[in-house]
Amino acid sequence: MIWEDECYLLSKRKFRENANIINIFTQKKGRVDGIVYGGNSRKIRNYLQISNKLFVSHNAKSENKIGYLKTELIKPVSPLYFNDKERTSALISICSLLNVLLPESQPNKNIYNSFEKLIVSLNLENWIYLYIFFELNLIKELGYDTNLSQNKFENININDFNKIKIDSYIYEVPNFLILKKIPDKFSNTLIKKSLNFTRYVMQNKFFMPNNIIFPKSRVILENYFN
């Protein structure tokens, strides 16, 4: 199995003395893991950072065995936000979610493209709202549509929220998610409620039914907006 692709680094862990096992989100192959020999060398270690965009060459003896990856840096992402705790936390959070939720070796161009769009948009002032919409879209792409726009309310205020029953759960949902519009004003309360909502949905639909631990990095991001 030989192929080449661009990707984003989702996670890495040490493997033997001078190698790493990395998990990547590729454009054509979806989420893939592989061994990078020399991954602990200074040259490679410096760019094997979570969320960085890479070019990889993959080689494996069969589909059932872990492959070997040669990596090159396309674009550094994580260094852009080393001095920004919130944005760094968002990068780690979304990479952790993708690493857990994406099925192995199943491409999803919609998620890949929206993830890449989010990466490019992190420098914008309203980046956290874009992050929230990304999570909502991720939930939909993974097979669960909350259908928020189907709920009709009179005189709906974009800066307020409503209680909505989805399946057997009642959620507090900010109205801007129902309207699919980004508020003009920055509000920690709205952001916190939005992150609560998407977290609860992911926990109820993906994590708890499969006995998967919810990423701590995602909770840390949420706590920045108390």
PyMOL commands that set and color helices and strands:
alter all, ss='L'
color gray80, all
select helices_A, chain A and resi 42-45+78-81+85-101+109-121+127-141+148-150+175-179+188-210+216-223
alter helices_A, ss='H'
color red, helices_A
select strands_A, chain A and resi 2-15+19-26+30-37+53-59+67-75+161-166+169-174
alter strands_A, ss='S'
color yellow, strands_A
deselect
rebuild
show_as cartoon
